Amino acid sequence: MVTPSRKRAYQDGCAVAHALDIIGDRWALPIMRELMLGPKRFTDLRAGLPGISANVLTQRLEELEAQSIVVRRRLPPPAASQIYDLTDWGRESEILFRVLGRWACRSPTMQPGKPMSQVSVILSLRTMIDRSAIGDMDATIGLRLGEEQFRATLRHGDFTIDRGEAAGADVILSGDPNALVAVIYGGASFADVALTIEGDRALADRFVRLFPMPPKAPSTVADPS
């Protein structure tokens, strides 16, 4: 087994320090994020992480495999392609993404508008949903974001969303994932972005209001202006 190198190991008995030893390197968490909804090929991972080089992605995947976070396997014929997936323990890390995501949204220096992958958008919806606002909603929402499809269910005050066929949902939103982000988190209207709506328009309007952003933390940095 590969152990953390002396250069980056904290040599600290705290479990948080150990967590940083194994997933604290640049790109480790984004790679795990992209695998959170299921396995992907190497090329799919690169598409979801446009800023990473092939060499760095290869290195990080090998390190995550050595830590029992990621597993590599080959699909049977006719596909016969190699895919990467999170182990069961690796998938338990989703709670980290939710806590970190909510905490980071309060950063006074985080600026909206940067691109997000489809997986990142879906995980953000899982994180930011205000279950108290669901009320008596009993509905399904289909999302066609780029080449991927997702299906959300609102029922009994609960919310689930995962990969799945959008067809047959009460309302279907189709378009660029960042257009959906602009509506949900950026205050844009459907008329402002390239999203198409099929089905219950009132449900679509209600759905995008279920993900309020937390208040920003106060900045302690003086305004240079």
C-alpha positions as CSV (number, residue, x, y, z in Angstrom):
1,M,0.0,0.0,0.0
2,V,1.1,3.5,-0.8
3,T,1.4,5.7,2.3
4,P,1.4,9.5,2.4
5,S,4.8,10.9,1.6
6,R,6.9,12.5,4.3
7,K,6.7,15.7,2.4
8,R,3.0,16.1,2.7
9,A,2.1,14.0,5.8
10,Y,1.3,16.0,8.9
11,Q,2.7,13.4,11.3
12,D,-0.3,14.2,13.5
13,G,-2.6,11.7,15.3
14,C,-5.8,13.8,14.7
15,A,-8.2,12.1,12.3
16,V,-8.7,15.5,10.4
17,A,-5.0,15.7,9.8
18,H,-5.1,12.1,8.5
19,A,-8.0,13.0,6.2
20,L,-5.9,15.8,4.8
21,D,-3.0,13.4,4.4
22,I,-5.1,11.2,2.1
23,I,-7.3,13.7,0.2
24,G,-5.7,17.1,0.8
25,D,-3.7,17.2,-2.4
26,R,-4.9,19.5,-5.2
27,W,-7.7,17.9,-7.4
28,A,-8.3,14.9,-5.0
29,L,-11.7,16.2,-3.8
30,P,-12.9,17.4,-7.2
31,I,-12.1,13.9,-8.6
32,M,-14.1,12.3,-5.8
33,R,-16.9,14.7,-6.5
34,E,-17.1,13.7,-10.1
35,L,-17.5,10.1,-9.1
36,M,-20.1,10.7,-6.5
37,L,-23.1,9.8,-8.7
38,G,-21.5,6.7,-10.3
39,P,-18.5,5.5,-12.3
40,K,-16.8,7.4,-15.1
41,R,-14.2,6.8,-17.7
42,F,-10.9,8.7,-17.7
43,T,-12.1,10.9,-20.6
44,D,-15.4,11.7,-18.7
45,L,-13.4,12.7,-15.6
46,R,-11.3,15.1,-17.7
47,A,-14.5,16.6,-19.3
48,G,-15.9,17.3,-15.9
49,L,-12.5,18.8,-14.7
50,P,-11.3,20.9,-17.6
51,G,-8.5,22.5,-15.6
52,I,-6.7,19.2,-14.8
53,S,-4.0,17.7,-17.0
54,A,-3.9,14.0,-18.0
55,N,-0.8,13.4,-16.0
56,V,-2.1,14.9,-12.8
57,L,-5.4,13.1,-13.1
58,T,-3.6,9.8,-13.6
59,Q,-1.4,10.5,-10.5
60,R,-4.4,11.5,-8.3
61,L,-6.4,8.4,-9.4
62,E,-3.5,6.1,-8.5
63,E,-3.2,7.8,-5.1
64,L,-6.9,7.5,-4.4
65,E,-6.8,3.9,-5.4
66,A,-3.9,3.3,-3.0
67,Q,-6.0,4.8,-0.2
68,S,-9.0,2.5,-1.0
69,I,-11.1,5.5,-2.0
70,V,-11.3,4.7,-5.7
71,V,-11.4,1.4,-7.5
72,R,-10.7,0.8,-11.1
73,R,-12.3,-1.9,-13.2
74,R,-13.0,-2.9,-16.8
75,L,-16.5,-3.2,-18.2
76,P,-17.3,-6.5,-20.0
77,P,-17.6,-6.6,-23.8
78,P,-18.8,-5.0,-25.9
79,A,-17.9,-1.9,-24.0
80,A,-14.6,-3.2,-22.6
81,S,-13.7,0.2,-21.4
82,Q,-11.9,1.0,-18.1
83,I,-13.9,3.0,-15.5
84,Y,-13.2,4.5,-12.1
85,D,-15.6,4.4,-9.2
86,L,-15.8,5.3,-5.5
87,T,-15.6,2.5,-3.0
88,D,-18.4,2.3,-0.5
89,W,-16.2,4.1,2.0
90,G,-15.3,6.7,-0.6
91,R,-18.9,7.4,-1.3
92,E,-19.5,8.0,2.4
93,S,-17.5,11.2,1.9
94,E,-20.6,12.9,0.4
95,I,-21.3,14.4,3.8
96,L,-18.0,16.2,3.6
97,F,-19.0,17.9,0.3
98,R,-22.3,19.0,1.8
99,V,-20.8,20.5,4.9
100,L,-17.9,22.1,3.0
101,G,-20.3,23.4,0.3
102,R,-22.6,25.1,2.8
103,W,-19.6,26.5,4.7
104,A,-17.9,27.8,1.5
105,C,-21.0,29.4,0.2
106,R,-20.8,31.8,3.1
107,S,-17.3,33.0,2.1
108,P,-17.3,36.7,1.5
109,T,-14.8,36.2,-1.4
110,M,-16.7,33.5,-3.3
111,Q,-17.9,35.0,-6.6
112,P,-20.8,33.4,-8.6
113,G,-20.6,32.7,-12.3
114,K,-17.8,30.2,-12.5
115,P,-18.7,27.0,-14.5
116,M,-19.9,23.9,-12.7
117,S,-20.1,20.4,-13.9
118,Q,-23.3,18.4,-14.1
119,V,-22.3,16.4,-11.0
120,S,-21.4,19.5,-9.1
121,V,-24.8,21.0,-9.8
122,I,-26.6,17.9,-8.6
123,L,-24.6,17.7,-5.4
124,S,-25.3,21.4,-4.8
125,L,-29.0,20.7,-5.0
126,R,-28.7,17.9,-2.6
127,T,-26.8,20.3,-0.3
128,M,-28.8,23.5,-0.5
129,I,-32.4,22.1,-0.5
130,D,-34.6,23.7,2.1
131,R,-36.7,20.8,3.1
132,S,-38.9,23.0,5.3
133,A,-40.1,24.7,2.2
134,I,-41.2,21.5,0.4
135,G,-44.5,21.4,2.3
136,D,-47.1,19.4,0.5
137,M,-45.3,19.2,-2.8
138,D,-45.6,15.8,-4.4
139,A,-43.9,16.0,-7.8
140,T,-41.1,14.8,-10.0
141,I,-38.7,17.1,-11.8
142,G,-36.6,15.9,-14.8
143,L,-33.3,17.6,-15.7
144,R,-31.6,17.2,-19.0
145,L,-28.2,18.9,-18.5
146,G,-26.0,18.6,-21.5
147,E,-25.8,14.9,-22.3
148,E,-26.8,13.7,-18.8
149,Q,-30.3,13.2,-17.4
150,F,-31.4,13.4,-13.7
151,R,-34.7,12.9,-11.9
152,A,-35.7,14.6,-8.7
153,T,-38.6,13.6,-6.4
154,L,-40.3,15.9,-3.9
155,R,-42.6,14.0,-1.5
156,H,-43.6,14.0,2.2
157,G,-41.2,16.9,2.9
158,D,-38.2,15.0,1.5
159,F,-36.1,15.5,-1.6
160,T,-34.0,13.0,-3.6
161,I,-32.2,13.5,-6.9
162,D,-30.0,11.2,-8.9
163,R,-29.2,10.0,-12.4
164,G,-32.4,8.9,-14.1
165,E,-34.7,9.3,-17.1
166,A,-36.2,12.8,-17.2
167,A,-39.1,11.6,-19.4
168,G,-42.5,11.4,-17.7
169,A,-41.6,13.9,-15.0
170,D,-44.2,16.5,-14.0
171,V,-41.8,19.2,-15.4
172,I,-38.6,18.8,-17.4
173,L,-35.9,21.5,-17.5
174,S,-33.4,21.1,-20.4
175,G,-30.3,23.1,-21.2
176,D,-26.8,24.0,-19.9
177,P,-26.2,23.2,-16.3
178,N,-24.8,26.6,-15.6
179,A,-28.0,28.2,-17.0
180,L,-29.9,26.3,-14.2
181,V,-27.3,27.5,-11.7
182,A,-28.0,31.1,-12.8
183,V,-31.7,30.7,-12.2
184,I,-31.4,28.9,-8.8
185,Y,-28.5,30.7,-7.3
186,G,-28.0,33.8,-9.4
187,G,-31.4,35.3,-9.4
188,A,-31.9,35.0,-13.2
189,S,-35.3,34.3,-14.6
190,F,-36.1,31.5,-17.1
191,A,-36.5,34.2,-19.7
192,D,-32.9,35.2,-19.2
193,V,-31.2,31.9,-19.9
194,A,-31.2,29.1,-22.4
195,L,-33.4,26.6,-20.6
196,T,-36.5,25.0,-22.0
197,I,-39.4,24.0,-19.8
198,E,-41.7,21.1,-20.6
199,G,-44.8,20.5,-18.4
200,D,-45.9,22.4,-15.3
201,R,-44.4,25.9,-15.4
202,A,-45.7,26.8,-12.0
203,L,-43.9,23.8,-10.5
204,A,-40.7,24.8,-12.2
205,D,-41.0,28.3,-10.7
206,R,-41.6,26.8,-7.3
207,F,-38.8,24.2,-7.6
208,V,-36.0,26.7,-8.3
209,R,-36.9,28.7,-5.1
210,L,-36.2,25.7,-2.8
211,F,-32.5,26.3,-2.7
212,P,-31.8,29.5,-0.7
213,M,-28.2,30.6,-0.3
214,P,-27.0,31.1,3.3
215,P,-26.0,34.6,4.4
216,K,-22.4,35.7,3.7
217,A,-19.9,35.8,6.5
218,P,-18.8,39.3,7.4
219,S,-15.6,40.3,5.7
220,T,-12.7,41.5,7.9
221,V,-10.7,42.9,4.9
222,A,-10.8,46.6,4.4
223,D,-12.4,47.7,1.1
224,P,-9.5,49.1,-1.1
225,S,-11.8,51.6,-2.7
